[in-house]
Amino acid sequence: MVITQDGMAYYVKGVRIPGTRQELRLRQSGTLTWVPLEQVLAVQFSGPIQDTYRQAVITLTGGERLKGEVYVNFLIEGATDLGYWNMPMSKVASLNLAFD
């Protein structure tokens, strides 16, 4: 499920990041970490976008939580019941991959 900043919810299957290795870029205290999308259970954003990064909490499939800034200058894509779907990650408020 993808929830936008304006409150719209989309049930999206097969969520992916086009043209990448399927990883989120997380910045923690100046250190960059790449988190494989297959290990991500949920992402909850907070605060404004600053320098193409946004504060977030990433919950991993094992239950661990990572806090930092996630790079958001890219599209996510998948399929809804109406067909192909995409959206800029910068417009997403939360992402829950538990049902994907």
MDTraj code that builds the backbone (N, CA, C; nanometers):
import mdtraj as md
import numpy as np

residues = "MET VAL ILE THR GLN ASP GLY MET ALA TYR TYR VAL LYS GLY VAL ARG ILE PRO GLY THR ARG GLN GLU LEU ARG LEU ARG GLN SER GLY THR LEU THR TRP VAL PRO LEU GLU GLN VAL LEU ALA VAL GLN PHE SER GLY PRO ILE GLN ASP THR TYR ARG GLN ALA VAL ILE THR LEU THR GLY GLY GLU ARG LEU LYS GLY GLU VAL TYR VAL ASN PHE LEU ILE GLU GLY ALA THR ASP LEU GLY TYR TRP ASN MET PRO MET SER LYS VAL ALA SER LEU ASN LEU ALA PHE ASP".split()
xyz = np.array([
    [0.0839, -0.1163, 0.0000],
    [0.0000, 0.0000, 0.0000],
    [0.0890, 0.1235, 0.0000],
    [0.0547, 0.2178, -0.0833],
    [0.1258, 0.3459, -0.0918],
    [0.0272, 0.4553, -0.0529],
    [0.0656, 0.5371, 0.0447],
    [-0.0175, 0.6503, 0.0857],
    [0.0578, 0.7780, 0.0515],
    [-0.0111, 0.8666, -0.0198],
    [0.0515, 0.9911, -0.0635],
    [0.0433, 1.0969, 0.0455],
    [0.1153, 1.2064, 0.0265],
    [0.1139, 1.3168, 0.1222],
    [-0.0244, 1.3796, 0.1344],
    [-0.1048, 1.3712, 0.0292],
    [-0.2396, 1.4282, 0.0369],
    [-0.3443, 1.3258, 0.0807],
    [-0.3006, 1.2088, 0.1292],
    [-0.3912, 1.1118, 0.1890],
    [-0.4510, 1.0074, 0.0972],
    [-0.4152, 1.0061, -0.0288],
    [-0.4662, 0.9042, -0.1210],
    [-0.3930, 0.7723, -0.0950],
    [-0.4671, 0.6618, -0.0955],
    [-0.4075, 0.5302, -0.0744],
    [-0.4203, 0.4484, -0.2020],
    [-0.3132, 0.3812, -0.2382],
    [-0.3107, 0.2958, -0.3570],
    [-0.2642, 0.1564, -0.3153],
    [-0.3353, 0.0551, -0.3580],
    [-0.2902, -0.0827, -0.3393],
    [-0.2118, -0.1199, -0.4639],
    [-0.0817, -0.1307, -0.4477],
    [0.0083, -0.1508, -0.5611],
    [0.0792, -0.2850, -0.5444],
    [0.0737, -0.3674, -0.6479],
    [0.1447, -0.4953, -0.6470],
    [0.2746, -0.4800, -0.7252],
    [0.3760, -0.5539, -0.6831],
    [0.5025, -0.5527, -0.7562],
    [0.5738, -0.4194, -0.7515],
    [0.5739, -0.3545, -0.6362],
    [0.6404, -0.2246, -0.6234],
    [0.7889, -0.2404, -0.6551],
    [0.8374, -0.1511, -0.7411],
    [0.9789, -0.1537, -0.7784],
    [1.0251, -0.0130, -0.8119],
    [1.1557, 0.0012, -0.8217],
    [1.2180, 0.1285, -0.8582],
    [1.2781, 0.1087, -0.9966],
    [1.2220, 0.1722, -1.0995],
    [1.2719, 0.1499, -1.2353],
    [1.4172, 0.1930, -1.2532],
    [1.4934, 0.1109, -1.3255],
    [1.6288, 0.1468, -1.3645],
    [1.7327, 0.1421, -1.2546],
    [1.7049, 0.0718, -1.1441],
    [1.8025, 0.0655, -1.0354],
    [1.8234, -0.0781, -0.9901],
    [1.9061, -0.0920, -0.8893],
    [1.9304, -0.2232, -0.8299],
    [1.8286, -0.2554, -0.7215],
    [1.7167, -0.1837, -0.7160],
    [1.6085, -0.2077, -0.6200],
    [1.6541, -0.1872, -0.4756],
    [1.7167, -0.0706, -0.4525],
    [1.7645, -0.0361, -0.3194],
    [1.7244, 0.1070, -0.2848],
    [1.6954, 0.1287, -0.1578],
    [1.6735, 0.2637, -0.1080],
    [1.8059, 0.3167, -0.0550],
    [1.8327, 0.4431, -0.0823],
    [1.9546, 0.5077, -0.0332],
    [1.9204, 0.5790, 0.0974],
    [1.9844, 0.5360, 0.2056],
    [1.9591, 0.5903, 0.3380],
    [2.0847, 0.6623, 0.3873],
    [2.0663, 0.7861, 0.4309],
    [2.1777, 0.8654, 0.4847],
    [2.1587, 0.8777, 0.6357],
    [2.2580, 0.8289, 0.7106],
    [2.2547, 0.8351, 0.8566],
    [2.3829, 0.9017, 0.9044],
    [2.3719, 1.0197, 0.9631],
    [2.4879, 1.0933, 1.0145],
    [2.5990, 1.1059, 0.9115],
    [2.5616, 1.1318, 0.7861],
    [2.6596, 1.1509, 0.6803],
    [2.7048, 1.0235, 0.6109],
    [2.6669, 0.9078, 0.6623],
    [2.7053, 0.7798, 0.6030],
    [2.5920, 0.7285, 0.5146],
    [2.6261, 0.6862, 0.3929],
    [2.5254, 0.6313, 0.3020],
    [2.5179, 0.4802, 0.3156],
    [2.3955, 0.4298, 0.3216],
    [2.3686, 0.2869, 0.3279],
    [2.2644, 0.2560, 0.2211],
    [2.2830, 0.1444, 0.1514],
    [2.1842, 0.1017, 0.0524],
    [2.1061, -0.0139, 0.1119],
    [1.9743, 0.0027, 0.1208],
    [1.8871, -0.0978, 0.1807],
    [1.8106, -0.1672, 0.0686],
    [1.8320, -0.2988, 0.0487],
    [1.7606, -0.3704, -0.0565],
    [1.6092, -0.3640, -0.0356],
    [1.5354, -0.3327, -0.1398],
    [1.3908, -0.3197, -0.1326],
    [1.3256, -0.4493, -0.0841],
    [1.3844, -0.5630, -0.1160],
    [1.3283, -0.6918, -0.0730],
    [1.3344, -0.7107, 0.0782],
    [1.4164, -0.6321, 0.1488],
    [1.4268, -0.6405, 0.2944],
    [1.3419, -0.5352, 0.3651],
    [1.2734, -0.4500, 0.2872],
    [1.1949, -0.3407, 0.3443],
    [1.0498, -0.3847, 0.3635],
    [1.0007, -0.3688, 0.4860],
    [0.8616, -0.3963, 0.5162],
    [0.7782, -0.2696, 0.5022],
    [0.8329, -0.1570, 0.5521],
    [0.7590, -0.0308, 0.5476],
    [0.8547, 0.0873, 0.5547],
    [0.8078, 0.2009, 0.5012],
    [0.8806, 0.3271, 0.5098],
    [0.7798, 0.4325, 0.5532],
    [0.8114, 0.5057, 0.6585],
    [0.7257, 0.6138, 0.7070],
    [0.8057, 0.7430, 0.7020],
    [0.7625, 0.8364, 0.6167],
    [0.8322, 0.9643, 0.6015],
    [0.7787, 1.0674, 0.6986],
    [0.8653, 1.1630, 0.7344],
    [0.8234, 1.2767, 0.8160],
    [0.9071, 1.3974, 0.7753],
    [0.8518, 1.5136, 0.7969],
    [0.9252, 1.6363, 0.7666],
    [0.9339, 1.6659, 0.6186],
    [0.9906, 1.7821, 0.5865],
    [1.0020, 1.8253, 0.4468],
    [1.1224, 1.7631, 0.3760],
    [1.1228, 1.7745, 0.2449],
    [1.2354, 1.7292, 0.1634],
    [1.3443, 1.8355, 0.1708],
    [1.4666, 1.7920, 0.1983],
    [1.5808, 1.8823, 0.2020],
    [1.6944, 1.8194, 0.1227],
    [1.7350, 1.8859, 0.0160],
    [1.8462, 1.8384, -0.0659],
    [1.8204, 1.6969, -0.1195],
    [1.7005, 1.6733, -0.1692],
    [1.6502, 1.5471, -0.2274],
    [1.6443, 1.4301, -0.1285],
    [1.6551, 1.4575, 0.0020],
    [1.6412, 1.3562, 0.1063],
    [1.5270, 1.3963, 0.1988],
    [1.4654, 1.2947, 0.2625],
    [1.3560, 1.3214, 0.3552],
    [1.3688, 1.2285, 0.4756],
    [1.3441, 1.2824, 0.5940],
    [1.3494, 1.2022, 0.7161],
    [1.2521, 1.0854, 0.7064],
    [1.2978, 0.9674, 0.7523],
    [1.2126, 0.8484, 0.7448],
    [1.2561, 0.7443, 0.8458],
    [1.1625, 0.6553, 0.8745],
    [1.1899, 0.5347, 0.9513],
    [1.1617, 0.4184, 0.8576],
    [1.2607, 0.3325, 0.8387],
    [1.2444, 0.2139, 0.7551],
    [1.2337, 0.0937, 0.8485],
    [1.1259, 0.0169, 0.8324],
    [1.1100, -0.1071, 0.9079],
    [1.1469, -0.2218, 0.8155],
    [1.2405, -0.3037, 0.8604],
    [1.2860, -0.4167, 0.7805],
    [1.2000, -0.5397, 0.8079],
    [1.2062, -0.6361, 0.7184],
    [1.1239, -0.7567, 0.7318],
    [1.1564, -0.8337, 0.8595],
    [1.2757, -0.8199, 0.9123],
    [1.3136, -0.8857, 1.0370],
    [1.2690, -0.8111, 1.1618],
    [1.2058, -0.6928, 1.1444],
    [1.1570, -0.6145, 1.2569],
    [1.2471, -0.4993, 1.2976],
    [1.3706, -0.4961, 1.2500],
    [1.4609, -0.3859, 1.2838],
    [1.4100, -0.2560, 1.2222],
    [1.4455, -0.1451, 1.2883],
    [1.4073, -0.0128, 1.2379],
    [1.5332, 0.0695, 1.2132],
    [1.5377, 0.1321, 1.0973],
    [1.6476, 0.2217, 1.0618],
    [1.5923, 0.3630, 1.0518],
    [1.6588, 0.4583, 1.1146],
    [1.6167, 0.5979, 1.1083],
    [1.7232, 0.6774, 1.0354],
    [1.6784, 0.7676, 0.9506],
    [1.7710, 0.8526, 0.8779],
    [1.6973, 0.9285, 0.7698],
    [1.7704, 0.9649, 0.6663],
    [1.7136, 1.0387, 0.5544],
    [1.7178, 0.9502, 0.4303],
    [1.6043, 0.9378, 0.3640],
    [1.5946, 0.8553, 0.2437],
    [1.5959, 0.9452, 0.1206],
    [1.6754, 0.9077, 0.0227],
    [1.6794, 0.9775, -0.1066],
    [1.5450, 0.9566, -0.1749],
    [1.4791, 1.0652, -0.2203],
    [1.3442, 1.0548, -0.2752],
    [1.3292, 1.1083, -0.4178],
    [1.4393, 1.1338, -0.4857],
    [1.4316, 1.1913, -0.6202],
    [1.4278, 1.0809, -0.7266],
    [1.3220, 0.9970, -0.7211],
    [1.3044, 0.8887, -0.8175],
    [1.1579, 0.8465, -0.8211],
    [1.1223, 0.7659, -0.9182],
    [0.9873, 0.7112, -0.9299],
    [0.9806, 0.5731, -0.8674],
    [0.8615, 0.5388, -0.8165],
    [0.8331, 0.3995, -0.7843],
    [0.7228, 0.3564, -0.8797],
    [0.7178, 0.2282, -0.9104],
    [0.6167, 0.1800, -1.0027],
    [0.5654, 0.0448, -0.9584],
    [0.4551, 0.0063, -1.0168],
    [0.3937, -0.1224, -0.9880],
    [0.2656, -0.1341, -1.0675],
    [0.1737, -0.2151, -1.0182],
    [0.0461, -0.2357, -1.0875],
    [-0.0682, -0.2271, -0.9873],
    [-0.1749, -0.1616, -1.0278],
    [-0.2987, -0.1584, -0.9505],
    [-0.4018, -0.2391, -1.0273],
    [-0.5231, -0.2438, -0.9760],
    [-0.6283, -0.3157, -1.0483],
    [-0.6627, -0.2484, -1.1809],
    [-0.6173, -0.1254, -1.1996],
    [-0.6412, -0.0537, -1.3255],
    [-0.5246, -0.0640, -1.4232],
    [-0.4157, -0.1293, -1.3809],
    [-0.2999, -0.1451, -1.4680],
    [-0.1749, -0.0792, -1.4118],
    [-0.0838, -0.0426, -1.5029],
    [0.0448, 0.0166, -1.4647],
    [0.0238, 0.1419, -1.3810],
    [0.1112, 0.1612, -1.2795],
    [0.1017, 0.2754, -1.1898],
    [0.2432, 0.3234, -1.1577],
    [0.2622, 0.4561, -1.1479],
    [0.3890, 0.5097, -1.0988],
    [0.3659, 0.6409, -1.0271],
    [0.4630, 0.6800, -0.9452],
    [0.4521, 0.8039, -0.8687],
    [0.5917, 0.8459, -0.8235],
    [0.6180, 0.9768, -0.8184],
    [0.7452, 1.0223, -0.7610],
    [0.7515, 0.9868, -0.6120],
    [0.8617, 0.9330, -0.5679],
    [0.8776, 0.8969, -0.4265],
    [0.8646, 1.0203, -0.3384],
    [0.8935, 1.1375, -0.3912],
    [0.8837, 1.2614, -0.3137],
    [0.7396, 1.2939, -0.2731],
    [0.6397, 1.2314, -0.3358],
    [0.4991, 1.2560, -0.3022],
    [0.4412, 1.1504, -0.2090],
    [0.5240, 1.0538, -0.1677],
    [0.4785, 0.9440, -0.0831],
    [0.4945, 0.9805, 0.0640],
    [0.3906, 0.9521, 0.1446],
    [0.3970, 0.9732, 0.2894],
    [0.4366, 0.8446, 0.3601],
    [0.3862, 0.7314, 0.3102],
    [0.4254, 0.6024, 0.3672],
    [0.4112, 0.4941, 0.2619],
    [0.4880, 0.3892, 0.2833],
    [0.4938, 0.2774, 0.1900],
    [0.4942, 0.1511, 0.2753],
    [0.3973, 0.0632, 0.2513],
    [0.3877, -0.0620, 0.3268],
    [0.3932, -0.1768, 0.2274],
    [0.5015, -0.2539, 0.2318],
    [0.5192, -0.3628, 0.1377],
    [0.4757, -0.4968, 0.1944],
    [0.4123, -0.4975, 0.3106],
    [0.3716, -0.6222, 0.3755],
    [0.2739, -0.7028, 0.2904],
    [0.1968, -0.6368, 0.2086],
    [0.0949, -0.7054, 0.1298],
    [0.1382, -0.7314, -0.0115],
    [0.2591, -0.6874, -0.0493],
    [0.3060, -0.6973, -0.1877],
    [0.3412, -0.8402, -0.2233],
])
top = md.Topology()
chain = top.add_chain()
for i, resn in enumerate(residues, 1):
    res = top.add_residue(resn, chain, resSeq=i)
    for name in ("N", "CA", "C"):
        top.add_atom(name, md.element.get_by_symbol(name[0]), res)
traj = md.Trajectory(xyz[None], top)
